[in-house]
């Protein structure tokens, strides 16, 4: 798994489903992402998306894009994220 720091910038929705936007950093590079987080039915699930431009940038740096998306989604599901001031995990994720 790749080392990365994930920063959530905004969350729109509820505990059932929310759109999450933010960025992740690895090896001094920063990339934007968006994701849909689904909560209660069957547990937490997150589908992250990257733009074609971001995918191209990541591949040009020699990273495996599938590994990067898996790591990003894992960090989001596990709560390994940094939140902006004033946003609480409890507002969009089950405790």
N, C-alpha and C positions, 0 to 999 in steps of 0.2 A: 504494500500500500504506500502511496506517495504522501510525504509530509505536506500538509497544507493548513492554512488558517482560513476560516470561513467567517465572513462578516455579513450579517443580515442587515439590510438597509431599510426594507419596508415589508410589512405583512398586511394583506387585505383579505379579510374573511373571518372565519370562526374556527372552532375546534373541529368541526366536521370537514371543512375544506377551506384552504387558504392559499392565496398566491403570494409567493415569497420572492423578493428580488434582493440581490446583493452582489458580492464579489468574493473571490477566493484568491489567496496569495500562495505562491510556492516559488522557491528559489529566486526571490526578488522580483517576480513577475506578478501582475494583478490582472484578473479576468472577471468579467461580469457573468452573471447567471440569472435565470429565472427558474422557478420551480412551483409545482402544485403539491401541496401537502394535504393528504387525506388522513383523517384521524380515526374515528372510532370503529368502523366496521372492519374486523380482522386485524386491528392494530394500526400502528403508524406506518404510513407509506409515503414516499416522496418521489416524484418524477422530476428530475432536473433537466433543463434544456440550456444549450449553448448556441450562440449564433454561428453561422457558417464561418464568419470571419474569425471568431474566437477559436473554433475548432482548427482552422487552418494555422493560426498562430501557435496553438499548442502543439500541433503535429510538427511544425517547422522547428520547434525547440527539442524535438526528439521524444516527446512523451507519447505513451499509448493512450489514446482518447478514451477507450473503454475503461481503463484503469482509473483515469482522472474522474470520469463521471461516477463510477462506482464509489470512489473515495469521497467525492463531494456528497453524494446521496447518503453514504454511511455517516459522515460527520453531521449532516442535517438531522437524520433520524436519531442519532445518539445524543444530540444536543451539544455537540462539540462546536459551538458557534459563539461569536461575539455579537452582542446586540447593541443598538444605539441607545443612548440614555433615554429613559422613560418607557422603553418597550420591555414588557415582561413576558417570559416564555409562557406563563400561565394564560396569557391573553389569546394564544393560538395553539397551544399544545396541551394534551392531557398531562396531569401531574403524575 
